[in-house]
């Protein structure tokens, strides 16, 4: 087809255009767009993070609108809603009233997460998969993810406590163990102990490429885990590094990880895509607290359409290769899907 062409100087000409194929034909109506849509995010893709507290009452987290620190009773009611909406899995983070240098509340049989696992299991049975986060930062008085020796987190002495934590949660009834500490060798250590204590059937979802990110701010308020000195850059990954993520993933796979995770999500979609091309294990991505809170703040101010933006973000994760999306938007998104069906 020959089309008229106007130039900047006001002159004219002709442009040869091949319009035999017109992409817009398949975008003309919603039904056409649905028929050729390439990527869908379903309820089955979602993993919903929840915070459980030993305080007497639940309380909303100021920097995370719509998200609360839940008592055991409120947690169980919330998980009933999760089950009713068809979301398949939850992740549990504990907030103890007592913290110490060794994070003992994390691996105590009477700790808040162990009790939460048992309570949730009693409430919903196997209707919801329970995936507790395994790390010490919520339980240590200093806020770091491991044992402090001198002025640093000691990698190898921390492993033993992570092993205890993993076995504690598996004994309580966890379905998946998710270590997030970024200690070297922790997947192998946890796998060894799980197998030794009769939990060879329990998979490990490793936070394989977890970056030292500024997007974690609201989470640290939620669990009161801001380090009392220094920061976590000596064990979490340096944000400019891309190739290193593949080395971390390869190590976790070699050590026995069943699922690998990228965290955060939005600023690390290139890492997510690299991971998808690098391995064929199930791949998770964490849509973290800061990403959630930015959307909520903009929506509260009327600057964005929350449902459209959340849907785009989650679709972006799925399009980049994620099989599992950990997101605080899970309840809202599941409700939107239910309303649309």
SELONU-820260 format. One record per residue (C-alpha): residue number from 1; x, y, z; chain. Coordinates in steps of 0.001 Angstrom, whole numbers, plus 500000, padded with zeros to 6 digits. Example, Ala and Ser with C-alpha at 12.3 -4.5 7.8 and 13.67 -1.06 7.14 Angstrom:
{pos=1&east=512300&north=495500&up=507800&unit=A};
{pos=2&east=513670&north=498940&up=507140&unit=A};
This chain:
{pos=1&east=500000&north=500000&up=500000&unit=A};
{pos=2&east=501221&north=503518&up=499170&unit=A};
{pos=3&east=500479&north=506184&up=501793&unit=A};
{pos=4&east=500986&north=509948&up=501594&unit=A};
{pos=5&east=503919&north=511222&up=503637&unit=A};
{pos=6&east=504248&north=514739&up=505026&unit=A};
{pos=7&east=507769&north=515898&up=505886&unit=A};
{pos=8&east=508818&north=518389&up=508580&unit=A};
{pos=9&east=509438&north=521135&up=506045&unit=A};
{pos=10&east=505950&north=520877&up=504665&unit=A};
{pos=11&east=506878&north=518895&up=501597&unit=A};
{pos=12&east=505257&north=515661&up=500599&unit=A};
{pos=13&east=506078&north=512256&up=499282&unit=A};
{pos=14&east=504919&north=508699&up=499336&unit=A};
{pos=15&east=505608&north=505851&up=501720&unit=A};
{pos=16&east=505423&north=502191&up=500795&unit=A};
{pos=17&east=503819&north=500258&up=503695&unit=A};
{pos=18&east=503012&north=496572&up=503872&unit=A};
{pos=19&east=499622&north=496402&up=505597&unit=A};
{pos=20&east=498879&north=492818&up=504666&unit=A};
{pos=21&east=499261&north=492040&up=508367&unit=A};
{pos=22&east=497566&north=494525&up=510702&unit=A};
{pos=23&east=498288&north=493707&up=514393&unit=A};
{pos=24&east=495415&north=495930&up=515509&unit=A};
{pos=25&east=492901&north=493508&up=514009&unit=A};
{pos=26&east=493332&north=491231&up=517012&unit=A};
{pos=27&east=493081&north=494076&up=519546&unit=A};
{pos=28&east=489771&north=495497&up=518342&unit=A};
{pos=29&east=487445&north=493922&up=520948&unit=A};
{pos=30&east=487858&north=492466&up=524416&unit=A};
{pos=31&east=486820&north=489025&up=523220&unit=A};
{pos=32&east=489495&north=489091&up=520515&unit=A};
{pos=33&east=492099&north=490240&up=523030&unit=A};
{pos=34&east=491111&north=487404&up=525381&unit=A};
{pos=35&east=491368&north=484839&up=522605&unit=A};
{pos=36&east=494981&north=485700&up=521778&unit=A};
{pos=37&east=496190&north=486686&up=525259&unit=A};
{pos=38&east=499558&north=485053&up=525974&unit=A};
{pos=39&east=499941&north=485379&up=529745&unit=A};
{pos=40&east=497478&north=484855&up=532566&unit=A};
{pos=41&east=497973&north=485187&up=536317&unit=A};
{pos=42&east=495605&north=482862&up=538166&unit=A};
{pos=43&east=494928&north=482250&up=541831&unit=A};
{pos=44&east=497125&north=479156&up=541556&unit=A};
{pos=45&east=500157&north=481412&up=540990&unit=A};
{pos=46&east=499761&north=483244&up=544314&unit=A};
{pos=47&east=501502&north=482841&up=547664&unit=A};
{pos=48&east=500210&north=485190&up=550360&unit=A};
{pos=49&east=502640&north=486453&up=553063&unit=A};
{pos=50&east=501174&north=486882&up=556553&unit=A};
{pos=51&east=502528&north=488303&up=559815&unit=A};
{pos=52&east=501644&north=486613&up=563111&unit=A};
{pos=53&east=502299&north=488273&up=566449&unit=A};
{pos=54&east=502432&north=487303&up=570123&unit=A};
{pos=55&east=500816&north=490605&up=571087&unit=A};
{pos=56&east=497334&north=490475&up=572625&unit=A};
{pos=57&east=495685&north=492297&up=569711&unit=A};
{pos=58&east=496147&north=492534&up=565977&unit=A};
{pos=59&east=497371&north=495858&up=564593&unit=A};
{pos=60&east=497566&north=497327&up=561107&unit=A};
{pos=61&east=501045&north=498067&up=559772&unit=A};
{pos=62&east=501119&north=501812&up=559100&unit=A};
{pos=63&east=503393&north=501610&up=556064&unit=A};
{pos=64&east=501480&north=498663&up=554542&unit=A};
{pos=65&east=497797&north=499642&up=554269&unit=A};
{pos=66&east=495557&north=496602&up=554420&unit=A};
{pos=67&east=498220&north=494396&up=556023&unit=A};
{pos=68&east=498255&north=493644&up=559770&unit=A};
{pos=69&east=500205&north=491869&up=562464&unit=A};
{pos=70&east=497722&north=489146&up=563335&unit=A};
{pos=71&east=497068&north=487284&up=566565&unit=A};
{pos=72&east=496758&north=483519&up=566244&unit=A};
{pos=73&east=492956&north=483698&up=566242&unit=A};
{pos=74&east=492877&north=486452&up=563620&unit=A};
{pos=75&east=495480&north=484617&up=561564&unit=A};
{pos=76&east=493290&north=481520&up=561439&unit=A};
{pos=77&east=490283&north=483594&up=560388&unit=A};
{pos=78&east=492379&north=485222&up=557674&unit=A};
{pos=79&east=493578&north=481859&up=556398&unit=A};
{pos=80&east=489976&north=480672&up=556202&unit=A};
{pos=81&east=489396&north=483595&up=553822&unit=A};
{pos=82&east=492512&north=482606&up=551875&unit=A};
{pos=83&east=491106&north=479101&up=551466&unit=A};
{pos=84&east=487658&north=480369&up=550477&unit=A};
{pos=85&east=489195&north=482560&up=547760&unit=A};
{pos=86&east=491174&north=479631&up=546350&unit=A};
{pos=87&east=494667&north=480973&up=547075&unit=A};
{pos=88&east=496794&north=477828&up=547461&unit=A};
{pos=89&east=499529&north=478903&up=549873&unit=A};
{pos=90&east=500623&north=481273&up=552633&unit=A};
{pos=91&east=504017&north=482323&up=553968&unit=A};
{pos=92&east=504359&north=482970&up=557691&unit=A};
{pos=93&east=506552&north=485569&up=559393&unit=A};
{pos=94&east=506671&north=485637&up=563183&unit=A};
{pos=95&east=506803&north=488634&up=565507&unit=A};
{pos=96&east=507773&north=487538&up=569038&unit=A};
{pos=97&east=507468&north=489672&up=572143&unit=A};
{pos=98&east=510908&north=488510&up=573313&unit=A};
{pos=99&east=514093&north=488641&up=571248&unit=A};
{pos=100&east=517616&north=487549&up=572116&unit=A};
{pos=101&east=521072&north=487390&up=570566&unit=A};
{pos=102&east=520502&north=483871&up=569221&unit=A};
{pos=103&east=516994&north=484272&up=567806&unit=A};
{pos=104&east=515735&north=481399&up=569940&unit=A};
{pos=105&east=512094&north=482302&up=569319&unit=A};
{pos=106&east=512552&north=481153&up=565751&unit=A};
{pos=107&east=513382&north=477543&up=566548&unit=A};
{pos=108&east=511449&north=477026&up=569782&unit=A};
{pos=109&east=508626&north=474470&up=569657&unit=A};
{pos=110&east=506590&north=477069&up=571545&unit=A};
{pos=111&east=507662&north=479904&up=569245&unit=A};
{pos=112&east=505069&north=482011&up=567483&unit=A};
{pos=113&east=505532&north=480468&up=564021&unit=A};
{pos=114&east=505510&north=476875&up=565252&unit=A};
{pos=115&east=502286&north=477607&up=567127&unit=A};
{pos=116&east=500861&north=479389&up=564085&unit=A};
{pos=117&east=501594&north=476417&up=561830&unit=A};
{pos=118&east=499767&north=474075&up=564195&unit=A};
{pos=119&east=496824&north=476467&up=564557&unit=A};
{pos=120&east=496453&north=476995&up=560812&unit=A};
{pos=121&east=496686&north=473268&up=560154&unit=A};
{pos=122&east=493955&north=472610&up=562722&unit=A};
{pos=123&east=491771&north=475320&up=561154&unit=A};
{pos=124&east=491997&north=474570&up=557430&unit=A};
{pos=125&east=493645&north=471161&up=557265&unit=A};
{pos=126&east=495424&north=470681&up=553955&unit=A};
{pos=127&east=493309&north=473265&up=552115&unit=A};
{pos=128&east=496185&north=475776&up=552268&unit=A};
{pos=129&east=499888&north=475032&up=551827&unit=A};
{pos=130&east=501924&north=476431&up=554746&unit=A};
{pos=131&east=505329&north=477863&up=553896&unit=A};
{pos=132&east=507134&north=479492&up=556851&unit=A};
{pos=133&east=510037&north=481837&up=556234&unit=A};
{pos=134&east=513235&north=480532&up=557826&unit=A};
{pos=135&east=515472&north=483327&up=559074&unit=A};
{pos=136&east=516581&north=484700&up=562437&unit=A};
{pos=137&east=516192&north=488436&up=561839&unit=A};
{pos=138&east=512674&north=488638&up=563289&unit=A};
{pos=139&east=513881&north=486945&up=566471&unit=A};
{pos=140&east=517312&north=488453&up=567187&unit=A};
{pos=141&east=517739&north=491440&up=569472&unit=A};
{pos=142&east=520304&north=492920&up=567063&unit=A};
{pos=143&east=518110&north=492479&up=563955&unit=A};
{pos=144&east=520633&north=490533&up=561887&unit=A};
{pos=145&east=519924&north=487213&up=560175&unit=A};
{pos=146&east=522458&north=485171&up=562115&unit=A};
{pos=147&east=524826&north=484836&up=565056&unit=A};
{pos=148&east=527109&north=487804&up=565691&unit=A};
{pos=149&east=530813&north=487145&up=566184&unit=A};
{pos=150&east=532709&north=490345&up=566768&unit=A};
{pos=151&east=531042&north=492848&up=564462&unit=A};
{pos=152&east=529940&north=490409&up=561751&unit=A};
{pos=153&east=527368&north=487712&up=561139&unit=A};
{pos=154&east=529114&north=484356&up=561453&unit=A};
{pos=155&east=528006&north=482171&up=558578&unit=A};
{pos=156&east=528756&north=478675&up=559819&unit=A};
{pos=157&east=527496&north=478964&up=563398&unit=A};
{pos=158&east=524267&north=480398&up=562007&unit=A};
{pos=159&east=523676&north=477288&up=559892&unit=A};
{pos=160&east=523039&north=475109&up=562921&unit=A};
{pos=161&east=520258&north=477424&up=564122&unit=A};
{pos=162&east=518684&north=477537&up=560671&unit=A};
{pos=163&east=518674&north=473740&up=560670&unit=A};
{pos=164&east=516904&north=473729&up=564036&unit=A};
{pos=165&east=514369&north=476245&up=562752&unit=A};
{pos=166&east=513607&north=474234&up=559624&unit=A};
{pos=167&east=513124&north=470983&up=561571&unit=A};
{pos=168&east=510989&north=472800&up=564158&unit=A};
{pos=169&east=508637&north=474084&up=561439&unit=A};
{pos=170&east=508522&north=470759&up=559610&unit=A};
{pos=171&east=507654&north=469022&up=562887&unit=A};
{pos=172&east=504866&north=471550&up=563468&unit=A};
{pos=173&east=503362&north=470696&up=560072&unit=A};
{pos=174&east=504898&north=473009&up=557466&unit=A};
{pos=175&east=504571&north=471947&up=553817&unit=A};
{pos=176&east=507506&north=473949&up=552411&unit=A};
{pos=177&east=510621&north=475378&up=554083&unit=A};
{pos=178&east=511765&north=478771&up=552776&unit=A};
{pos=179&east=515221&north=479929&up=553976&unit=A};
{pos=180&east=515738&north=483659&up=553353&unit=A};
{pos=181&east=518902&north=484365&up=555361&unit=A};
{pos=182&east=521430&north=484211&up=552469&unit=A};
{pos=183&east=524036&north=482312&up=554476&unit=A};
{pos=184&east=526403&north=480245&up=552319&unit=A};
{pos=185&east=525546&north=476545&up=552408&unit=A};
{pos=186&east=522229&north=476884&up=554195&unit=A};
{pos=187&east=520218&north=474893&up=551647&unit=A};
{pos=188&east=522526&north=471885&up=551965&unit=A};
{pos=189&east=522523&north=472152&up=555757&unit=A};
{pos=190&east=518747&north=472349&up=555972&unit=A};
{pos=191&east=518254&north=469564&up=553434&unit=A};
{pos=192&east=520570&north=467321&up=555443&unit=A};
{pos=193&east=518669&north=467838&up=558683&unit=A};
{pos=194&east=515231&north=467555&up=557123&unit=A};
{pos=195&east=516234&north=464221&up=555616&unit=A};
{pos=196&east=517831&north=463039&up=558859&unit=A};
{pos=197&east=514679&north=463733&up=560891&unit=A};
{pos=198&east=512274&north=462082&up=558476&unit=A};
{pos=199&east=511219&north=465067&up=556386&unit=A};
{pos=200&east=512727&north=464098&up=553047&unit=A};
{pos=201&east=509326&north=464804&up=551480&unit=A};
{pos=202&east=509395&north=468500&up=552475&unit=A};
{pos=203&east=510582&north=470773&up=549621&unit=A};
{pos=204&east=512865&north=473783&up=550062&unit=A};
{pos=205&east=512030&north=477088&up=548416&unit=A};
{pos=206&east=515319&north=478983&up=548559&unit=A};
{pos=207&east=515603&north=482744&up=548452&unit=A};
{pos=208&east=518421&north=482204&up=545972&unit=A};
{pos=209&east=518957&north=485719&up=544627&unit=A};
{pos=210&east=517968&north=488035&up=547481&unit=A};
{pos=211&east=519339&north=491536&up=547050&unit=A};
{pos=212&east=520226&north=494095&up=549723&unit=A};
{pos=213&east=517352&north=496329&up=548708&unit=A};
{pos=214&east=515789&north=499569&up=549824&unit=A};
{pos=215&east=512395&north=498094&up=548956&unit=A};
{pos=216&east=512284&north=496168&up=552262&unit=A};
{pos=217&east=511606&north=499215&up=554451&unit=A};
{pos=218&east=507933&north=498565&up=555309&unit=A};
{pos=219&east=508639&north=494890&up=556058&unit=A};
{pos=220&east=511281&north=495843&up=558590&unit=A};
{pos=221&east=508758&north=498083&up=560308&unit=A};
{pos=222&east=506259&north=495227&up=560260&unit=A};
{pos=223&east=508538&north=492754&up=562060&unit=A};
{pos=224&east=510786&north=495255&up=563868&unit=A};
{pos=225&east=513901&north=493756&up=562294&unit=A};
{pos=226&east=515985&north=496790&up=561320&unit=A};
{pos=227&east=519613&north=495937&up=562230&unit=A};
{pos=228&east=520787&north=497676&up=565390&unit=A};
{pos=229&east=524192&north=498234&up=563775&unit=A};
{pos=230&east=525584&north=498019&up=560261&unit=A};
{pos=231&east=523440&north=496558&up=557499&unit=A};
{pos=232&east=522881&north=493297&up=555610&unit=A};
{pos=233&east=525095&north=493984&up=552626&unit=A};
{pos=234&east=527714&north=491465&up=553682&unit=A};
{pos=235&east=525282&north=488602&up=553124&unit=A};
{pos=236&east=522504&north=489863&up=550849&unit=A};
{pos=237&east=523430&north=490449&up=547218&unit=A};
{pos=238&east=524772&north=493709&up=545803&unit=A};
{pos=239&east=522016&north=495200&up=543562&unit=A};
{pos=240&east=524299&north=495988&up=540569&unit=A};
{pos=241&east=525321&north=492322&up=540196&unit=A};
{pos=242&east=523587&north=490210&up=537570&unit=A};
{pos=243&east=525879&north=487262&up=536825&unit=A};
{pos=244&east=526361&north=486585&up=540523&unit=A};
{pos=245&east=522655&north=485755&up=540808&unit=A};
{pos=246&east=523105&north=482805&up=538472&unit=A};
{pos=247&east=525987&north=481544&up=540599&unit=A};
{pos=248&east=523823&north=481760&up=543707&unit=A};
{pos=249&east=520988&north=479913&up=541950&unit=A};
{pos=250&east=523352&north=477207&up=540704&unit=A};
{pos=251&east=524705&north=476663&up=544220&unit=A};
{pos=252&east=521233&north=476355&up=545724&unit=A};
{pos=253&east=520169&north=473880&up=543052&unit=A};
{pos=254&east=523321&north=471841&up=543661&unit=A};
{pos=255&east=522584&north=471857&up=547400&unit=A};
{pos=256&east=519055&north=470556&up=546913&unit=A};
{pos=257&east=516661&north=473472&up=546413&unit=A};
{pos=258&east=513326&north=472459&up=544890&unit=A};
{pos=259&east=512152&north=476001&up=544106&unit=A};
{pos=260&east=514323&north=479095&up=543640&unit=A};
{pos=261&east=513281&north=482663&up=544311&unit=A};
{pos=262&east=514214&north=486152&up=543151&unit=A};
{pos=263&east=513693&north=489023&up=545604&unit=A};
{pos=264&east=512681&north=491845&up=545123&unit=A};
{pos=265&east=510621&north=491723&up=541948&unit=A};
{pos=266&east=510094&north=494944&up=540032&unit=A};
{pos=267&east=513658&north=496239&up=539883&unit=A};
{pos=268&east=514989&north=492731&up=539192&unit=A};
{pos=269&east=512896&north=491512&up=536261&unit=A};
{pos=270&east=516100&north=490997&up=534272&unit=A};
{pos=271&east=517329&north=488612&up=536984&unit=A};
{pos=272&east=513982&north=486834&up=536959&unit=A};
{pos=273&east=514210&north=486357&up=533202&unit=A};
{pos=274&east=517835&north=485211&up=533428&unit=A};
{pos=275&east=516815&north=482669&up=536068&unit=A};
{pos=276&east=514001&north=481351&up=533894&unit=A};
{pos=277&east=516381&north=480793&up=530986&unit=A};
{pos=278&east=519052&north=479325&up=533279&unit=A};
{pos=279&east=517064&north=476623&up=535077&unit=A};
{pos=280&east=513927&north=474561&up=534747&unit=A};
{pos=281&east=513017&north=474382&up=538437&unit=A};
{pos=282&east=509857&north=476148&up=539600&unit=A};
{pos=283&east=510684&north=479837&up=539930&unit=A};
{pos=284&east=509268&north=482220&up=542540&unit=A};
{pos=285&east=509414&north=485994&up=542770&unit=A};
{pos=286&east=508688&north=488168&up=545816&unit=A};
{pos=287&east=506636&north=491308&up=545170&unit=A};
{pos=288&east=508041&north=492927&up=548315&unit=A};
{pos=289&east=506653&north=495357&up=550867&unit=A};
{pos=290&east=508059&north=498548&up=549357&unit=A};
{pos=291&east=506629&north=497669&up=545956&unit=A};
{pos=292&east=503252&north=496995&up=547554&unit=A};
{pos=293&east=503271&north=500185&up=549615&unit=A};
{pos=294&east=504154&north=502414&up=546643&unit=A};
{pos=295&east=501141&north=501111&up=544736&unit=A};
{pos=296&east=498881&north=501527&up=547754&unit=A};
{pos=297&east=500071&north=505098&up=548358&unit=A};
{pos=298&east=499597&north=506128&up=544729&unit=A};
{pos=299&east=496162&north=504506&up=544612&unit=A};
{pos=300&east=495153&north=506230&up=547863&unit=A};
{pos=301&east=496026&north=509569&up=546279&unit=A};
{pos=302&east=494044&north=508784&up=543137&unit=A};
{pos=303&east=497132&north=508820&up=540932&unit=A};
{pos=304&east=496686&north=505298&up=539539&unit=A};
{pos=305&east=493998&north=502690&up=538952&unit=A};
{pos=306&east=495047&north=500152&up=541600&unit=A};
{pos=307&east=493460&north=497095&up=540010&unit=A};
{pos=308&east=494967&north=497784&up=536596&unit=A};
{pos=309&east=498432&north=498519&up=537979&unit=A};
{pos=310&east=498504&north=495471&up=540269&unit=A};
{pos=311&east=497356&north=493274&up=537406&unit=A};
{pos=312&east=500090&north=494668&up=535158&unit=A};
{pos=313&east=502759&north=494109&up=537812&unit=A};
{pos=314&east=501738&north=490515&up=538505&unit=A};
{pos=315&east=501419&north=489812&up=534784&unit=A};
{pos=316&east=504922&north=491221&up=534294&unit=A};
{pos=317&east=506286&north=488722&up=536809&unit=A};
{pos=318&east=504498&north=485846&up=535109&unit=A};
{pos=319&east=505565&north=486993&up=531635&unit=A};
{pos=320&east=509183&north=487185&up=532794&unit=A};
{pos=321&east=509033&north=483551&up=533880&unit=A};
{pos=322&east=507707&north=483300&up=537433&unit=A};
{pos=323&east=505656&north=480249&up=538414&unit=A};
{pos=324&east=504919&north=481476&up=541953&unit=A};
{pos=325&east=504285&north=485090&up=542961&unit=A};
{pos=326&east=504566&north=486074&up=546619&unit=A};
{pos=327&east=502492&north=489216&up=546956&unit=A};
{pos=328&east=500594&north=491193&up=549592&unit=A};
{pos=329&east=498096&north=491970&up=546809&unit=A};
{pos=330&east=497011&north=488311&up=546738&unit=A};
{pos=331&east=493655&north=488728&up=548510&unit=A};
{pos=332&east=492667&north=491735&up=546406&unit=A};
{pos=333&east=493747&north=490066&up=543179&unit=A};
{pos=334&east=491888&north=486843&up=543997&unit=A};
{pos=335&east=488736&north=488837&up=544731&unit=A};
{pos=336&east=489041&north=490704&up=541431&unit=A};
{pos=337&east=489336&north=487392&up=539595&unit=A};
{pos=338&east=486271&north=486046&up=541412&unit=A};
{pos=339&east=484260&north=489144&up=540543&unit=A};
{pos=340&east=485268&north=488874&up=536898&unit=A};
{pos=341&east=484264&north=485217&up=536567&unit=A};
